[in-house]
């Protein structure tokens, strides 16, 4: 009898275990129980969904590469990548693939290996540059004696986006002052180029000003005066975007359903570029993977406790109906972030400029908000015939390494030498740039030396 009970208990535990594992594999969102090791900061949010990266195989390098490129493919093209795949498919560089196979992301970025993972997700030894650049001192005497583990030091080289540190770029800007005469970020231009954006649904939302009497909320629905006023004051109302544009959801050809709380899919109807970028960053990457929206509780940076349960979507920052960009640019960020850099913002010279712009004491674009730096306005090709200024909603695009921020952000107001030093000063970054850099990076100095040597050797031909 005793043995029968033990057998029954054992069988029950086995059934429960099989049922639990089956649910996790087939239905459960969180599959992190199966991961062989901790994920990097860039991917830990989607680590609960193995198939976000492991689409059909756990070992096939080509399949893994497709998964990497589905999110990061655009960043592996010139001019954003200093080492695009095309560099290594060139037969002249074929021998370098024998030393380090740069055709595959996983050669340098292996997940689940926290014991060898560097800050930027690199899992190669820090001196891996030696494989291809062992003769660098012959071409650049200024680099003689430098250890290859110093290549990626702040203000020097980034394997991928290295555009702010090319020698010719350093030489071009080497004599710039700390602060430029004109200090302003690019102006938004979505409304001004709306007629040229082919993907905008012009047939459904012709550009014309709407007022409260035009609101097409369902019959019998009570609309608060405050909500009505908020909507009337926005670019949506001025551009012909009515209630149904956001609240009616459904596939083309189907009966659409009124949704009280529309999500990013409604926004994507008109703002496809911005939503696509949003889903590439930490704020929205879970949505792209078919998971529930990110909450600040899932972040590895310190977040305010009362914000832990917020689900991050477009409306989290832009608010329903009011869509105040000023709120989204500062208060939305500080409503969640509780790290030292964020907390120091309101005591920084950047915030002083922002306040003056908001008060009308400075022209538009001269203040510096959180979004000015972490979601910069950049000019991109949105089609074969149109280039426009877009707010980069992938807040990770210029975050790590932070030198990527120099060209699209810092140089709107500051000279290149000052920007390189500022970005390399970790204490200054933590103080949110209150004060001057206490470190000096020799990148510009070395570029000037190389340029002078080059001019002597060529008789005056510039780089």
C-alpha positions in Angstrom: 0.0 0.0 0.0 2.8 2.4 0.9 4.6 1.7 -2.4 1.4 2.3 -4.3 1.0 5.7 -2.8 4.6 6.6 -3.6 4.1 5.4 -7.2 0.9 7.5 -7.4 2.7 10.6 -6.1 5.6 10.0 -8.5 3.2 9.7 -11.5 1.3 12.8 -10.4 4.5 14.8 -10.3 5.5 13.6 -13.7 2.2 14.5 -15.2 2.3 18.0 -13.6 5.9 18.5 -14.9 5.0 17.4 -18.4 1.9 19.5 -18.5 3.8 22.6 -17.2 6.6 22.1 -19.7 4.2 21.5 -22.6 2.3 24.7 -21.7 5.6 26.7 -21.6 6.7 25.3 -24.9 3.4 25.6 -26.8 1.4 28.4 -25.1 3.5 30.3 -22.5 5.0 33.6 -23.3 7.9 33.3 -20.9 10.3 30.5 -22.0 13.3 31.9 -20.1 13.3 28.6 -18.1 14.9 27.0 -21.1 17.7 29.5 -21.6 21.3 28.2 -20.9 22.6 31.5 -19.6 21.7 35.1 -18.9 20.9 37.3 -21.9 22.6 40.6 -22.8 21.0 44.0 -21.9 20.0 44.5 -25.5 18.0 41.2 -25.8 16.9 40.2 -22.3 13.4 41.5 -22.8 12.8 39.1 -25.7 14.7 36.3 -24.1 11.4 34.9 -22.9 10.6 34.0 -26.5 13.2 31.7 -27.9 11.8 31.8 -31.4 12.4 35.5 -31.6 16.0 34.5 -32.6 15.9 30.8 -33.1 13.4 30.7 -35.9 13.9 27.1 -37.2 17.3 26.0 -35.8 19.5 26.5 -32.8 22.7 25.8 -34.7 22.3 26.9 -38.3 24.5 30.0 -38.7 22.6 31.2 -41.8 19.3 31.0 -40.0 20.6 32.8 -37.0 22.0 35.5 -39.3 18.6 36.0 -40.9 17.2 36.5 -37.4 19.9 39.1 -36.6 19.3 40.9 -39.9 15.6 41.0 -39.4 16.2 43.6 -36.6 19.7 45.0 -37.3 20.0 44.5 -41.1 19.7 48.2 -42.0 22.5 49.1 -39.5 24.9 46.7 -41.3 24.8 48.9 -44.5 27.0 51.8 -45.4 27.3 54.5 -44.1 26.1 53.2 -40.7 28.5 50.3 -40.6 32.3 50.6 -40.8 32.5 46.9 -41.5 29.5 45.9 -43.6 29.2 42.4 -45.0 30.1 43.7 -48.5 33.6 44.5 -47.2 34.2 40.8 -46.5 32.5 39.4 -49.6 35.0 41.4 -51.6 37.5 38.7 -52.9 40.4 41.0 -51.9 39.5 40.5 -48.2 38.7 36.8 -48.4 41.8 35.9 -46.4 40.6 37.9 -43.4 37.6 35.6 -43.0 40.0 32.8 -42.1 41.0 34.8 -39.0 37.6 36.1 -38.0 34.4 35.3 -39.9 32.9 38.8 -40.0 30.0 37.6 -42.2 28.1 36.3 -39.2 27.0 38.4 -36.2 27.3 35.5 -33.8 31.1 35.4 -34.5 31.4 38.4 -32.2 28.0 38.5 -30.4 27.1 35.2 -28.7 24.2 35.2 -26.3 23.9 33.3 -23.0 27.6 33.8 -22.2 27.6 36.5 -19.4 31.1 35.4 -18.3 32.7 36.7 -21.5 30.2 39.4 -22.6 31.5 42.9 -22.7 29.4 46.1 -22.2 28.5 46.4 -25.9 27.5 42.7 -26.2 30.9 41.8 -27.6 32.1 38.2 -26.8 35.4 38.4 -28.6 38.6 39.3 -26.7 39.1 43.1 -26.6 42.2 42.9 -28.9 40.3 41.1 -31.8 41.2 44.0 -34.1 44.7 42.6 -34.4 43.4 39.9 -36.8 43.1 42.5 -39.6 45.0 45.6 -38.5 48.3 44.2 -37.2 50.2 46.6 -39.5 48.4 49.7 -38.6 51.5 51.4 -37.2 53.1 51.3 -40.7 50.2 53.3 -42.2 49.6 55.5 -39.1 52.8 56.2 -37.2 50.7 58.0 -34.5 49.4 54.5 -33.6 52.8 53.0 -32.9 53.1 51.2 -29.6 49.3 51.2 -28.9 47.8 48.0 -27.6 45.0 46.5 -29.7 42.9 46.2 -26.6 42.6 50.0 -26.7 41.1 50.3 -30.2 37.5 50.5 -28.9 38.4 53.0 -26.1 36.0 55.9 -25.8 36.7 58.5 -28.5 38.7 56.0 -30.6 37.2 53.3 -32.9 33.8 51.6 -33.0 33.7 48.4 -35.0 30.3 49.4 -36.5 29.2 53.0 -36.7 32.5 54.9 -36.8 31.4 57.9 -38.8 32.3 60.5 -36.2 35.9 59.2 -35.9 37.1 58.9 -39.5 40.3 60.7 -40.0 39.0 63.0 -42.8 36.0 63.9 -40.7 38.2 64.6 -37.7 40.4 66.8 -39.8 37.5 68.7 -41.3 36.1 69.6 -37.9 39.3 69.7 -35.8 39.3 73.5 -35.2 35.7 73.9 -34.2 35.0 75.8 -30.9 33.3 74.2 -27.9 30.0 75.8 -28.8 28.9 76.6 -32.4 27.5 80.0 -33.4 24.2 78.3 -34.4 22.8 76.0 -31.8 19.6 74.4 -33.0 18.3 70.9 -33.8 16.6 70.1 -37.2 13.0 71.2 -37.4 10.2 68.7 -37.7 8.6 68.6 -41.2 6.0 65.8 -41.3 3.1 68.2 -41.9 5.0 70.2 -44.5 5.7 67.1 -46.7 2.5 65.2 -46.0 1.3 65.6 -49.6 4.6 63.9 -50.8 4.3 60.9 -48.5 2.9 58.1 -50.7 2.2 55.8 -47.8 0.0 58.3 -46.0 -3.7 57.4 -46.4 -4.7 60.6 -48.2 -8.0 59.1 -49.4 -9.2 58.4 -45.9 -7.8 61.5 -44.1 -7.7 64.4 -46.6 -5.7 67.2 -45.1 -8.2 69.7 -43.8 -8.9 71.3 -40.4 -11.6 69.6 -38.3 -13.4 71.1 -35.3 -15.5 69.6 -32.5 -18.7 69.6 -34.6 -16.9 67.3 -37.1 -16.0 64.6 -34.5 -17.2 61.2 -35.7 -17.4 59.3 -32.4 -20.2 56.7 -32.3 -23.7 58.0 -31.8 -24.6 58.3 -28.2 -21.0 58.3 -26.9 -20.4 61.1 -24.5 -17.2 63.1 -25.2 -15.8 65.1 -22.4 -15.2 68.8 -23.1 -11.6 68.5 -21.9 -10.9 65.6 -24.3 -12.6 67.5 -27.1 -10.4 70.6 -26.5 -7.3 68.4 -26.4 -8.0 66.9 -29.8 -9.0 70.2 -31.4 -5.6 71.7 -30.4 -3.5 69.0 -32.0 -2.0 68.5 -35.5 -4.4 65.6 -35.8 -7.4 67.9 -35.9 -5.6 70.3 -38.2 -4.7 67.5 -40.6 -8.1 65.8 -40.9 -7.5 62.9 -38.5 -10.8 62.2 -36.8 -11.8 59.9 -33.9 -12.4 56.9 -36.2 -8.9 57.2 -37.7 -7.4 55.9 -34.5 -10.3 54.1 -32.7 -11.7 52.0 -35.6 -9.4 49.0 -36.0 -9.5 46.0 -38.3 -8.2 44.6 -41.6 -9.1 46.1 -44.9 -12.3 44.6 -46.3 -13.5 43.6 -42.8 -16.0 45.4 -40.5 -13.9 47.5 -38.3 -14.4 47.6 -34.5 -14.3 50.6 -32.2 -11.5 50.3 -29.7 -11.5 52.5 -26.7 -7.7 52.3 -26.2 -6.0 52.0 -29.6 -2.4 50.8 -29.7 0.6 51.3 -32.0 -1.1 49.6 -34.9 -3.4 52.6 -35.2 -0.5 55.0 -35.2 1.3 52.9 -37.8 -1.4 53.8 -40.4 0.2 57.2 -40.8 3.4 57.0 -38.9 4.9 53.8 -40.2 8.5 54.9 -40.1 8.3 56.0 -36.5 6.5 52.9 -35.3 8.9 50.6 -37.1 11.8 52.4 -35.4 10.0 52.2 -32.0 9.8 48.4 -32.4 13.5 48.3 -33.0 14.4 49.8 -29.7 14.1 48.5 -26.1 10.8 50.3 -25.6 9.0 48.5 -28.4 11.0 45.4 -29.3 8.7 43.1 -27.3 5.8 44.2 -29.5 7.7 43.3 -32.6 8.3 39.8 -31.2 4.6 39.3 -30.6 5.0 39.7 -26.8 3.1 41.9 -24.4 4.3 45.5 -24.2 7.4 46.3 -22.1 7.0 47.6 -18.6 9.6 49.6 -16.7 9.7 46.8 -14.2 11.5 44.7 -16.9 14.3 47.2 -17.4 17.7 46.8 -16.0 18.2 50.5 -15.4 16.6 52.0 -12.2 13.0 52.9 -12.7 10.5 54.8 -10.5 8.5 52.3 -8.5 5.1 53.9 -9.3 5.8 53.4 -13.1 6.8 49.7 -12.9 3.4 48.5 -14.2 3.1 50.9 -17.2 2.8 49.2 -20.6 5.0 51.1 -23.1 3.1 52.0 -26.2 2.9 55.2 -28.4 0.2 56.6 -26.0 2.4 56.1 -23.0 4.5 59.0 -24.0 2.3 61.0 -26.3 -0.9 60.7 -24.2 -4.3 60.1 -25.5 -5.8 63.0 -27.6 -3.5 65.8 -26.4 -0.3 64.3 -28.0 1.8 67.1 -26.5 5.3 66.7 -27.9 6.7 68.8 -25.1 5.4 66.3 -22.6 6.7 63.4 -24.6 10.2 65.0 -24.9 10.9 65.3 -21.1 8.1 64.5 -18.6 7.3 61.1 -20.2 11.0 60.1 -19.9 11.4 61.3 -16.3 8.1 59.7 -15.3 9.9 56.3 -15.5 13.7 56.7 -15.5 15.3 56.9 -12.1 19.0 56.6 -12.9 21.6 59.1 -12.0 21.9 60.6 -15.5 18.2 61.1 -15.8 17.8 62.6 -12.3 20.6 65.1 -13.0 18.9 66.5 -16.1 16.9 69.2 -14.5 20.0 70.6 -12.9 21.8 70.7 -16.2 22.5 73.6 -18.7 20.5 71.6 -21.3 17.4 71.8 -19.2 17.9 75.5 -18.7 17.9 75.9 -22.5 14.8 73.7 -22.7 12.9 75.9 -20.2 13.8 79.0 -22.0 12.5 77.6 -25.3 9.2 76.5 -23.6 8.8 80.0 -22.2 9.4 81.5 -25.7 12.7 83.2 -24.7 14.6 81.1 -27.2 13.7 80.0 -30.8 12.2 76.6 -31.6 14.8 73.8 -31.6 17.4 75.6 -29.4 16.3 73.8 -26.1 17.7 70.4 -25.3 15.2 67.8 -24.0 15.7 64.2 -23.2 14.4 63.4 -26.7 16.8 65.9 -28.4 19.6 63.6 -27.6 18.1 60.1 -27.2 15.5 60.4 -30.0 17.2 62.9 -32.3 15.7 64.3 -35.5 17.6 62.9 -38.4 17.2 63.2 -42.2 16.5 59.8 -43.8 15.3 58.4 -47.1 11.7 57.4 -46.6 11.2 56.5 -50.3 13.1 56.6 -53.6 12.0 60.2 -54.1 11.6 61.7 -50.6 14.0 62.5 -47.9 12.7 64.0 -44.7 13.5 64.8 -41.1 12.2 62.0 -38.8 12.3 61.7 -35.0 14.4 58.5 -34.4 12.0 56.5 -32.2 14.6 53.7 -31.7 16.2 55.3 -28.6 18.9 52.6 -28.7 20.2 53.8 -32.1 22.6 56.3 -30.6 23.0 54.9 -27.1 25.8 52.4 -27.1 28.6 53.2 -27.8 27.7 56.8 -27.1 30.1 58.1 -29.7 27.3 57.3 -32.2 25.5 60.3 -30.8 28.2 62.8 -31.9 27.1 63.3 -35.5 23.3 63.3 -35.2 23.1 65.0 -31.8 26.1 66.7 -30.3 27.3 68.5 -33.4 24.0 70.4 -33.7 25.4 72.7 -31.0 29.0 71.7 -30.2 32.3 71.4 -32.0 33.6 67.9 -32.7 36.7 68.0 -30.4 34.6 69.1 -27.4 31.9 66.4 -28.2 34.4 63.6 -28.3 35.9 64.6 -24.9 32.5 65.1 -23.3 31.2 61.7 -24.4 34.4 60.0 -23.1 34.0 61.6 -19.6 31.8 59.1 -17.8 31.4 61.3 -14.7 30.3 64.2 -16.9 27.7 61.9 -18.6 26.4 60.9 -15.2 26.1 64.7 -14.3 24.1 65.1 -17.5 26.8 67.4 -18.9 26.9 69.9 -16.1 30.4 71.3 -16.3 33.3 70.7 -18.8 35.0 67.5 -19.8 37.8 66.5 -17.4 39.4 64.1 -19.9 41.0 64.7 -23.3 41.0 62.2 -26.1 43.9 62.3 -28.6 41.9 61.3 -31.6 41.7 64.8 -33.2 45.4 65.4 -32.3 46.5 62.2 -34.0 44.4 63.0 -37.0 46.0 66.4 -37.3 49.5 64.8 -37.1 48.6 62.3 -39.7 47.1 65.0 -41.9 50.3 67.2 -41.6 52.5 64.2 -42.5 50.2 63.4 -45.4 50.4 67.0 -46.7 54.2 66.9 -46.5 54.4 63.6 -48.4 51.9 64.6 -51.1 52.9 68.2 -51.5 49.6 69.6 -50.1 46.9 67.2 -51.3 44.3 66.9 -48.5 43.0 63.5 -47.2 
